[in-house]
């Protein structure tokens, strides 16, 4: 059912407009002022589908209300608005449309004209939303396909070497964990992960017999091996959509002391992503079985990293890797064991989920006694919309509770009733049923002028509402 909010200080016009739209099976909410609209939609999710906004109103006119609504950002700034007015001044119409209003209707209007324009605005909005969803779904498909393609390519490169099967996947996993501990955000971690998967892509140009030779390489053969960073760089720099993709392939064999290859870069001249992959690559080389030796013991690996700090490896990154070794009591972070413990699968799946922007409902949220998360998921439709609704709800608690308390103290029953009405809808949407039920009772009390009930129950409502802010902000990682 389409949901329309009508804002008009003229009671007669408000009732007439609402009756016309209700006959079209639309849900209608009537508000009397611009400030009432701003209070009503604050912290609300889902939001109305369309707003009919009168221009000539006392205190805050429709144009100023529209600007304030758009200035807030977020979902409420995107609600389509049709201006309604009896004013013949074309300047108002020009300004409203220039600001981004959907349409402009002059009063008095014929019911059929009103219905057609409202339906047309709703259809345009649905088309825009559907197109956006299609683009998002297609983007997810492309991202997932791209990741699988990269993983397959990495496995094909690893397959050239009999003794390093799975090497690129492990390096990517260790690199991602290092990036996470360095403070990279999810996107940054995923970029490092994909760089790690493709760091050895240049080996596609190295003959198999050299890669698999069990004896010591000759100088000429070693020179061939040393070409793979440059070959990898030439391949990956063509992927213009991910400009940094080639960094790991080109510079993962550089050293902090400048004695690496292919460019002899020193210290921070080496991109940090490449320094991360260099440590992860060295760790996997030491903890994997090779043709000439078995995987090295943990204490030997740790000693080699200590010895290479500041010369071969970035000191800060090496220290993080050493701490990871210390935490790995059962030595599962290595060839064979890494796959057994699920490290690689978890890392790959996390990256796929991030690329898909597919959120997961946090366990702590389901254990929060104040929320009926099943109801919230049902009303919002899916996890993504529910988490968005919760973020909007939590982000508005401080401001909205202050406004509610102010209206309560000043005995401004009109503003108070609007605010508890909005809180009733918003809290029910996220599954905060106790708050919603109490807000509904207080809305009825406000409409009936029942000051005794308002005086008695408002402090409890404010307490319940404010008590949700801290846990929700913590769980949802809101600033």
N, C-alpha and C positions, 0 to 999 in steps of 0.2 A: 504494500500500500504506500503510495506517495505521501510524503509528509511536508506540508506547507506551513510556514510561520507567517502570519499577517501582523504587521506592525502599523497601527494607525491610532491616533488620539481621538478620532471621531467614532463614538460607540455605534452609531447607526450604520455607518459605512463598514465598520469592522464586522458587525453581525451579518449584514447583507452579503459581504464578500465571503465570509465563512460558510454561510448557507449554500451559496452557489457551488462552492468547491466540495462541500460535504456530499452534495447530491451526485457528484462525480466519483464517489467512493474514495475521497482523499481524506487523510488524517489532517486536521487543522488545529493549530495552536494560535491563540489570539493574545497579542501583547499591545500595550498602550503607549510605549515610549522607546526611544532609541537606547537609552541606558538600560531599560528593561530587557531589550534584545541582547545587549552585550553581556549582561549578568546571566541571562538564560542559557546562552550557548557556551559560556565559559566552563571548561572542564567536561563538556558533554561529548559523548561518543556512543552510538553513531549520531551524526548530525542531521538536521533537516535537509530535505532535498532541494528546497527552494524557499526564498524569502520574498514576500511582497512588502515593500517598504515605502510608507508614505514620506513625502519630502517635507511638507510644511507641518512641523510639530514644534511645540514649545520646548525650551531648554536645549535640546539637541535635535537639529533637523536631520532629515534623511541623508543628505549628502555627507554631513559630518559623521553620522552613524556609520555609513558605508566606509568612509575613510578609516575610522577607528577599527572596524571589523577587519578590513584588509591589512591594516597596520599590525595586527596581532600575529600574523603568520599562522602556520599550522592549518589544520583542516577547516576551521571556521572561516578563514580568509578565502577559501575556495568555494563556499556555498554560493550558488548563482542567485542573483538579486534582480528583481523587476521593480522599478520605481513606479509608484502610483501617486497621482496628484491632480488636483483641480486647477492648478496654476497654469496659465497660458504662456508663461515666459519661456521662450525657446532656449534661453541660456541655461536653465536648469536641465533640460533634456540633453543639451550638448555636453554639459559637464558630467552628468551621470553616465552617459554612454562612453565618454572619453575615459572615465575612471574604470570602466570594465563591466558596467551593468549589462545584463542579458537583454533587457527590453525596457520600454517606457510606456505606461498606460495612463491615459487621462480620464479623470472622473468627470461626470458620471459615465460608466461604461456599460455596454450591453453584456448580459450574461454570456452569450455565445462567444463574443470577442474575448472576454476574460478567460473562458475555458480554453479556447483555441491557443491563446498566447501562453498560458500556463503549461498546457500540454506540449506545445512546441519547445518551450524552454527545457522541460523535463526530458524530452526526447533528445535534444542536443546534448544535454549533460550525460545521458546514458550512452550516447554514441561516443563521446569523448572518453568516458570511463572505460567502456568496452574496448576501445582502440588501445588505451593505455595498458589494460590488462593483457591484451593480445601481444603487445610489444614486450611486456615483462615476461610472459610465458615463453615467447620465442627466444628472448635473451637467455632465459634459464636453460632452454634446450641447447642453444649454441654454446653456452659456458660449460655445460656438462659434457657435451660432445668434445669440446676443445680440450678439457682436462683428460678425458679418456684417450684422446688422440696423443696428447703429450706423454701420458703414462705408457701407451703402447710403443711410442717411438723410443722412450727411455729403455724399455725392456728389450727392444730390438737392438739397441746399442750395447746393452749389457750382455746380450746373447753372443756378441762377437768374442767375448772373453770367457773361456770355460770356467775360470776360477773366480769371477766377480759377478756371478748372477745375482741380481737384486741390488747391486751397488748403488745405482742412481736413486732408487727408491729410499734406501737407508740414508744416504747423504741428504736427500730432500727432507726426510723426517727429522734427522738430527739438526739440520739447518733451521727448520721451522721452530723447533723447541728452543734453540739458541736465540732466535729472533724474538720469540715470546718473552724469554727471560731478560732480553735487552730492552723490553718495553714497546716493541712494535705492536701496532694495532692489528686487527684481524686481516685487513686488506694487505698490510705490509708483510705479515706472516705468510699469507698465501702467495704473494709475489716471490718471496724467498724460497718457498717450497717448490714452485714451478721452476725457478732458476736452478735449484738443486737437482731437479729431475733432468734438466737439460744441460748440466754443466759439462758433461763429457760428449755432447752431440758431435763434436769435431772428430771423435774417434771413428766416425763413419768413413772418414777418408784415410784411415791407417790400415795397412794390410793386416788381415787376420793372423798371418803367420808371425808377424812381429808382436802383436798383442799377446799371442798365446805361447811365445817362445819361452821354454822353461829355463834356458841358460841365460847367462849374463848378456845383455845387449851390447852390440858393438857401438862405437861412436856414431856411425852412420845410421844405425837402427834407432838409437836414442834420439837422434836429430829428427827422425820421422815422427816419433812419438811426440816430441816437443812442438810439432806443428798443429796438434789438435786444438789448442786454445784459439789460434788464429782462424782455423777452418770453422770452428763453432761460432766465433764472432761473425764471420761472413754470412753464415747461414741464418743466425738469429736476428741480426740487425735489420733484416728485411721485414721482420714482424713489427711494423710501425705502430700497431695498436698497443703493444707493451714495450715502450722504448727502453726500459731497463733490463729486458730479458737477457740481452747478450752479456751483461756485466759478469755474471758468474762463469760463463763459458770462457770468456777471454782472460779473466784475471784470477782464477782460483789457484793458479800455481805461482802467483807473485809472493814475495816474502817481505816482511816488515823491514828487513835490513837492505832491501834493494837487490838481492842476489837471485831473485826468482825470474820467471819468464812468462810471457814473451817480451815484455816492455821494461823490465827492471824497475818497476815502480817501488817507492819506499813509503813506509808508514801510512799516514792518512791519505796519501795520494791514491791508494788502493781503495775503491769503493767499499763501504762497510759490508754490503751484501756479499761481495767476493771474499772479504776477510772471514766472514761467517762460514761460507762454503768451504774455504781452505781448511779451517779447523775440523769441520764435519767430515771432509774428504779424508784428511789425515787420520782421524779417529777410526773411520770405517776401514781404511787400508790396514791399520794395525790390528783391528779386531775381527778381520776376515781371514779365512783360510786361503792361502796362496799356493802356487805350484812348488815354491821353494821353502815354505814353512807353514805351520799351523797358526791359528789366531794367537796373538800374544796375551799373556796374563794381564789382568787389570793393573797391577802395580807397575808393570813395565810400561804400559800405555800411559799411565799417569806420569811416570818419570820422564817419558819422552816429551809430553806436552809441557811439563815444567821446564825442561831443558830448552825447549824451543820458544818459550815466551820472550817476546821482545826482539827476537831475531827472525825466526821463521813465522811465528804466529802473533797476532794481535793479543797483547797481554790480557786485556779485559775479557775478550772472548774465550781465550784459553782458560782463564780462571773459572768462567761459567761452565765450560766443558768439564773441568776437573771436579767442580762441585756436583755436576750430574753423575760423574763416575762414582763419587763418594756416596751418593744417594742410591746408586744401583747396586745394592748389596748382593743380589743374586746373579749379577752379570748377565741380565737379559737383554741389555742394549747392545746387541752385536749380531753378526750374521747367524741365521738360523733361529736363534733365541728371540730376536726382535720380531720375526714373523710369528713365532709361537705365542708370544705375549700380546700380540695384536697391536704393537706400536705403529707399524706401517699402515695397517688398515684403518686405525683410528685417525691417524694424521691425514690420510687421503680422503676419508669420509668427511672430516671436519672441513677440509678445503672445499670439497664438493658442496657441502651444505652452505658455507659462506658464499660461494660463487652463486648458488641458487637463491641466496637471501632467504633461506628456509629456516625460520626460527623454531626453537624447541621450548616448550613450556618448562620453566625451571622447577625442579623438585621442591625447592623451598616455598614456591608460590602455592603449590597444591597442599602444602602442609600448614599454610597460613589460615588459622581458624576463622578469621573475619570474612573470608571469601568463599563463596560457592563457585569454584572454578569451572565445574561442569555446566552450571547455568550460564556463566560468562561466555564459555566457548560456544554454547548453543545459541545465545543471543547475538554474538558477534560473527559467528559463521566459521571462523578458522583461527588457528593459533596466532597468525600474523596480525589479524585485525584485533584479536583479544589483547595481545601485548601492546598494540598501539593504543587501544582504548584505555588500558591500565596506565600507560605512560601519560596520556592526556589527563586522566583522572588524578593521578598522583601529583603531577606537575601543577595542578590548579588548587590543591588543597589549602595551601598557605593563604593565597589571595582570596579564594572564595569563602573560606571559613572566617577570615577577617571581615569581609563584607557582610556576611550573615550575622556575625556578632554585632557589628555596627548597627545594622537595621534592627536587631533585637533590642539593643540598649536604647536606641532612639525611638523605639516603638513605631517605626515606619512600617506599618503592616503591609502596605502595597509592595514595597521592595522585598520585605521579608518573605511574603507569599511566593513571589516570583523566584526567589533564590531557593527556597525549599522545594518548589516544584522542579526546578532544574536539577537539584541534588537528588531528588527522588528518581528521576529518569537516568541520570548519569551513574548513580550507585547501583541501580538494578542492572544496568547493562554490564557492569564488571562483576556482578555477583555479590556485591556488598548488601545482602538482603536485609540485615538488621538496620542498617542506616537507611535503606530505601523505605522500609516499612514505617520507621519512625518519621521520616521526612513526609511521607504520605499523610500520616495522622496530623502532622503540624501544618501541612498545606490546607487540609480541611479546617483546622482550627483558625488559620489565617483568613480563609474565605468567610468563616462564620463569626469572626471577631472574638474568638474564644481566647482572651488574654490569659486566663488562668492556666489553660493547657500549655500555651506558648511559654509562659513564665516557668512552668514546672519542668517541661521536657526539653527545652532548647539546650540547656547546659549539657545534658546527656548526649544529645545529637552532636554537638560540637566536639565533645570528648571522644566519641566513637570515631568521628570523621578524622580528627587530627591524629588519633592513635594509629591510623593506617599509613600516614605519610612516611615516617621513618623506615618501617620495614619494606614498603613498596619501593622507595627510592634505593634502598640497599640492594634488594633483589633485582630490580630492573637496571641498576647501575646508572641512575640518573644523577646529573651534576647537582 
